[in-house]
Amino acid sequence: MQAQAQLQAEAEPREGATAAEQRAAADAVAARAAAARELQRRQRQDPLQRERIAADGSLRVAPLTRAPPRPAVGAQEQPAVRPPGLAPAAPVAPPLPQERLEELVDMIAASRRVVVITGAGVSTESNIPDYRGPGGAYTTGFTPMTHSMFMKSADNRARYWYRSFCGWHEFAAARPNAAHDSLARLLRAGWVGEVVTQNVDRLHHKAGAPAERVLELHGTTHRVVCMACGHESCRHEVQAALAALNPGAAELVARIMAESDAPGRWRRALRAGTAGDARAVAPGGGGGGGGGGGDAAADAAADAAGGGEPLRRPDGDVELTPQASFAVPPCGACGGGPLKPAVTFFGDSVDPARKERAQELAAGCDLLLAVGTSLTVWSAFRLAKAAKDAGARLAIVCVGDTRADGLADWKAEALAGEVLARLAAHPRLLLPRV
């Protein structure tokens, strides 16, 4: 209704306008109305958006009626309650007050070019754990594979591919959440120009974001590169080759996944992290405090390279193949290798072309919106710094502290899905930008 009122107000002839100006204004309003109807028609046909985004823009799993009252000075603040249906890997945060949302809407509407940088906090609501969040991998003692570790040792590469093979099925099956869906809507409507993502899960693409307007700063696990000749291949093809070379591991993963939803039985689910490296966790926060953390015994078992400590199924009668015997295929182009996921490992350098393009986008925008990222790594923080140095404003949506808090013009500690869904459904941003 508010959007219709806005269109009607714009259709009113401006005092002193010529007949030609009045016709042009009427044509522009009609074009916007037609575009809005088409956008809404597509939204109604999109099952992901129907499932996650209500008509008023709130998440269906966490209705946003009003912000909780602020505690009195000196009173102990009560912990936020986890809404039913919120993914275990996602943090818990109170809803963003409406007046704070209006501030962000004002910033977006007044900006000529908006660039959004996303981090792992955008995908936690798809139950992909992050690294630095309250329940992230680092809080459970998880140590990611570094570039130098991967390259210097065939045993390390077997360890990586073994864990990645086990976790890929669930990682690749992850679905976009309200944050991805809403950001795709804002991209298509023209309110966001480009997205720079630190994530390697391709969930922005799955949500329908135009691929040419999404820059994968750290690459993607959906591609595999040969470190000898540079040939790239599809991860699904490599996964099939790994399964053919390691039938025991493939059979075990299939059996675990088939039984993973057995009611009333404690299980270890093989989940993939933000870099595609699998780690074992308990569902529903049973072993990870509700934040995607891992079970220490299961992680130790998954790390064992022929050391004799198995990762057992829920009934304890099956062991994973020792990693020392896990075979990795050669490159399909040159016959050599090693093969490596096309992602930037810790300790590696960002691809120069992607680095330069990200720098151009940050320096060329007048609003940089950082969502679900602590901006801790230099490849991300440098973009916030470049935007500020160029005179842009910086807005941050992140649960917890970030490296760029001192540079921010606006910050909210709220869930990415909540804020982006409410932005995409806001009357001032619902219609396509003209």
N, C-alpha and C positions, 0 to 999 in steps of 0.2 A: 504493500500500500504506500509506503514511504517513497519507493522508487517511482510509482505511478504519479504521486503528487509532485515529485521532483520534475518529471517529464512535462507535466501539465504546466508547472510554473515556467519552465524554459520555453514552452510553446506560446506563452502570452507575448503579444507583440511589444517590443521595446518602444518606449515613448520616443517619438521623433525618427523612428526607423523608416527607411524607404520601403516601397513595395518589394523591390528586389531583395533587400535585406530580410524582410519578413518571410519571403518565400524560401530563402536560403536557410533561415533559422528553422522553419517548419520542416524542410527536407532533412536537416541534420537530426532533428528530434525524431522524425519518422524512421530514419536509418538506425538510430540508437535503439529505438523501441523494437524494430525488427531483429536487430542483433541480439538484444536481450531475450526476446522470445526464443530465438534459435539456441542461445546458450542454455536457457532453462530447459528447453526440450532435451538437449544432449545430457544435461545433468540428471534429468528424471530417468533417462535410459541407462545411465551408468550405475551398475549395481554396487560398485565400491562406494560411490558418493551417497547412494540411497541408504546404504547400511550405516554409514558413519557420520553423515552430516545432516542434522535436522533442518527444518525450514528456517529457523531463526539463526542458524549457523553454529549452534552448540553441538558438542559431541553427544551422541545418543547414550553413550556409556556413562557420561558425567554431566547431567543437566546443569546449565549455568543460569541460575536464577538471580542470585545476588552474591556479592562478595561477603565472606564471613566478617563479623565485627572485629575491629582491631582491639587487641588486648589493652587494658589500662596500663598506664606507665608503671613499671615495676612488676607487673604481673607476668607470670610464666606463660609463654605462648604455647598453645596446645598443638601437638603434631597434626599434620594434615592427614585426613582419612583416605585410604586407597579406594577409589570408586569401583564398584563392581564392573568387571569386564575390562579393566585396564590391564594391559600386558604386564606380566611379572617383571620384565626387564625395564619397564618405564619407571621413572622417579615419580614421587607424589608431590604435588604442589597445589595450593589453593587457586581458585579461579581468578583471572585477571579482572579487577574492578572495571566497570564500564567506562569511567572517566579516563582511566589509563589507556584503554583501547582507543578511545576517541582521539587521544593525543597522537597515537601511532597512525591512525587513519589520516589525521591532519597532515602528518609528515609525508605520508605516501602521496596523498592527493596534491600536495604542493610541490612535489618533486618532478623534475623533468625526466630523470632516468633512475630507476631503482634496481639495484643489484642485490641479490640475496646469496649469502654464503651459508651452507648447511653443514652440520656435523653429525656425529653419532647420536646426539640427543633427538634428532628427527626420526631415526629408525628404531629407537627403543620401544616406541609404541607399536611397532611391528614385531616386538619381542626379539630384536637383535640386540644383544648386550653391548654397552659401550665400554670404554677403557677407564675413563676418569670420573665417571659419575659415582654417586653414593654407593651403588651396588655394582659398580663396574668391575672389569676384569682385574684391574690393579689392586683392588681392595681384597681380592682373594689370593693374591700371590702369583697370579698368572704372569708369565714373562713371554712376550711375543718373540718370534723369530726375527733376528736382524738380518740385514742384507749381507753383511760380512759372514755371519754364521751360515747362512744359506749357501753362499758361493764357495766357501772354503772346504766343505766336507760333504761327501756323498751320503754319509750316515745322517747328517743334519737334514739333507734334502729328502731322504727317505722318511725321516721323522715328520717333516713338515707335510709331505704329500700324504702320508698315512693318516694324520689327523685331519687334514683338509678333505681327503676322500671321504672319511667317515661323516664329517659335518656338512658336506656340500648339499646333500639331499634336502635337508631342512632349510639351509641357508638359501638355496635357489628357489625354494617353495614359498619364501616369505612374501607377504602381500603388502601393498602400499597401505598406509594408514591415512587418517584425516589430514595430517600435515602434508603428505605428498599430494593427495588429491586436491587439496585447497590451493597449494602452490601452483599446481598445473592449471587450475582455473584462473588464478591471477596472471599467470603467464599468457594464457590464451586471450584473456580480456585486455591485455596490454598494460596492466598496472605494475607488473614486474617485467623488466627487460631481459635479464639473464640470471641464471642460477649457477653459482660455483659451489660444487659439493666436494667435501672431503670424504664422503662415503663411497664405498666400492660395490654397493649392492644393486645398483641400477633400479632402485625403487622409484626414482623420479620418472624414469622412462616408462616403467610399468603403469604409472598413474596417468600417463598420457601427456607428459610434458614434451614439447617439441625438442627433439634430440639436438638440433643445431643450436639451441639456446641453453643447453645444460653442459657445463664444462666439468668433467670428472678430474679434479685436480690431482688426485692420487691414483688414477687409473681405475680399473674394474677387475673383479675376480672372474667375470664372465669371459675374459680373454686370457690366453696363455701365450707367452712369448719365448722363443728360443734364444738363449743368451749367446749362442755362437753365431747364428746367421740373421737373427732378428725376425724370423718368420712368425706370424701370429696365427693362432688357431682358436676355435671355439672351445670353451671349457667343457661343454657337454661331450664333445668328441674325445677330449682327453680323459674325462671321467669314464667313458665307455672303454677306452684303452686300459685305464688303470684297473677297471673291473675284470677285463679279460685276462690281465696278467696276474691278478690277485683274487682268484675265485673264492677263496676262503673268507677273505675280508668282505667281499661283496655279498656273500651269502649271509654273513653275520649281520651286516648293516641292514639288509632287507628284513631279516627276522626281528631285529630290534625295532625297526620302524613299524613293522606290522603289528607288534604287540605294545607299542608305546602308549596306546590309549586304553589298555585293559583296566577296567574299573577296580578300585580298591587295592591296587598293587603298587607298591613303591617302585619307581623306575628311575633309571638314568637315561635322559634323552641326549642324543648327540647334537649339540647346537654349535653353529658356526659364529665366530666373532666378527667384528667389523672388518678384519683383514682376511676373512675366510678361513681362519685357523680354528679348527674345532676344539671344543673343550667340553667335558662332561659336567652337566648340572642337574640338579633336582628340579622337577616341575613345580610350578606354583609357589616358588620361593622356598621349597622345603629344605634345600641345602644351601641356598644362596641368599637368604634373607629377603627374598622377594625381588631381588634386583638383578637376577641373571648371573649370580656368582656361581662358582664351581664347587663340587665336592672334592675335597683334598685327596681322598683315597682314589677316586676315579681319575683325577688329573695325574696322580702319580702313576697309576696303571697305564694311562694313555701315553705318558712320557717314557715308559720303560721300553728300552730298545733291546729286546731279547733278554731282559733281566729276570724274567720268570714271574713278574707280577701281572696278572691278567686284569682286564676290565670285564666284569661278569655281567651277564644279563640279570634281570630282576630275580629270576629263580636260581641264578648262580651256576648254571650248567654249561655255559659257553664262554670261551676265551677269545679275545682278539688275537689275530696272527701277530707274532713278534715283529716289531718294526724293522729289525735288521734284515728280514727276508722280504720286505715290501718292495716290489719292483716298480720302477718308473720308466715309461716308454721313452724312446729317443724322439728327436724332432722328425716330423713327417716329411720335411723338406730337405734337410741336409743329412739326416741320419745321426746327427750328433746331439748336442745339448750343452748344458742342462736346460730343461724346461722350467719356467718360473711363471707364476701368475702375473699378469700385466698390471701389477700394483706397485706403489712405492713402499718398500719395506722400511721399517725403522732403521735409520742410519744411512739410507739411500738418498739420492737427490731427485727432486721433482723433475719430470721431463721438461727440458728447456722451452719447448713450444707451448706447453700448457702453462708453464710458469709465466712466460711473457704475456700470453693472452689474459690470464687472470689479473696480472698487474695492469694491463690496459683497461680492463673492465672496472677495476677498483678506482683507478685514477680518473676514469671518464664518467663516473656516476655522481649524482648529488645526494644520494641516500644509499648507504650500505646497511642492509639488515642482516645481522648475524643470528642464526636460529639454531639452537641445539649444539653449540660448539663453545668450548672453553677458550678457543683461539690460543691454545698453549703452544702448539708447534709453530715454528717460525714461518712455514709456508702459508699459514692462515693469518697469523698476527701481522705479517708484513702487508697483507691486503687491507686490514683495518688501518694500519699506519699510513699506507699510500692514499687511501680515501680521505683520511683526515688532513694529510699534507696538501691534498688537492682542493681542500675547502668543503668537502662533503660532510654530511651529518652521519653519525653512527648510532644505530639502534640495535639493542641486543635482547634476545629472548632466550634465556638459559637458566636452568635450575642450578644454582651454585655460582661461585666466583669465576670470572674469566680474566685472562691476561690483559684485556683491553678495557676493563671497567673504568680505568682512569681517563680513557679517551671518549667514553660513550656520552652521547647527548641524551639518551633515553635508554632505560633498561628495565626489564620485568623478569622476575623469577616465576615462570609459568610454563606449562606444557606446550610444546610446539604445536601439537594437533589442535588444542583448544584455541590458541591465539590465531593461528592461520585459518582455521575454520570460521571463526567469527569475523576475521578480516574479509574473507572471500564472500561471506554472506551479508556484509555491511551494505546498507542502501547506497552509500556513496561509491562503493567499489564493485557493486553487483553488475552494473552496466559496463559494457566495453568502453575503454578509453578512446576518445577521439582527438 
